[in-house]
Amino acid sequence: MSALSELNQQIALCRKCDIAKLRTKVVPGEGAESADIMFIGEAPGFNEDQQGRPFVGQAGQFLERLLASINLKREQVFIANVIKCRPPDNRDPLPTEIHNCRPWLDSQVELIKPKMIVTLGRYSMARYFPGKTISKIHGTALKQNNIIYFAMYHPAAALHQGSLRKDIEADMLKIPKLLAEAVKVEEAKPSTPPAQQLNMFEV
Ligand code: URA
């Protein structure tokens, strides 16, 4: 069994949060173990909780169309969420839930070793771009410790809002070039504290 499958088994046993009692299935994430890109959303919704798979509802269908716009299939990337259990009534994740789930996400990143992490929505953005505002930084990237971080709106938020939809579609189209030109992205200085490590640039 692969290290990632073993990790998923551990995640399935996790009961750190109260919402673990409410879940139908845990949703660890899925995709290529050697993926170059990880997409990280917020939390499972109704459909994801039923199936144990990330982004399988309406937002997921939109994400698949966005991936197709850059000639990618979901099996070629890794898709995960900041938290692995569905919050009741699709409420926002609580800080304690994000904190409890953080080691799972960190372990996934360590095993997959993606070249690029794409954050989908505010909660995922906050994990990698602390203190930033999504309307200001969507479509921008930074490179830190050899990973390119790229912030996008959440597909569920963008799906039905004309201007956000245009933004998310345009942001997605920047990904191939960013990956290809990864070496040209200036490396942030590791000695500076995290808040200053954000080496933002417009693509
Ligand atoms: N929204 C998310 O953030 N994640 C999912 O898996 C589904 C919808």
Boltz pocket constraint, residues with backbone or C-beta under 6 A from the ligand:
constraints:
  - pocket:
      binder: B
      contacts: [[A, 41], [A, 42], [A, 43], [A, 44], [A, 45], [A, 48], [A, 53], [A, 54], [A, 55], [A, 56], [A, 57], [A, 59], [A, 60], [A, 80], [A, 81], [A, 120], [A, 156]]
      max_distance: 6.0
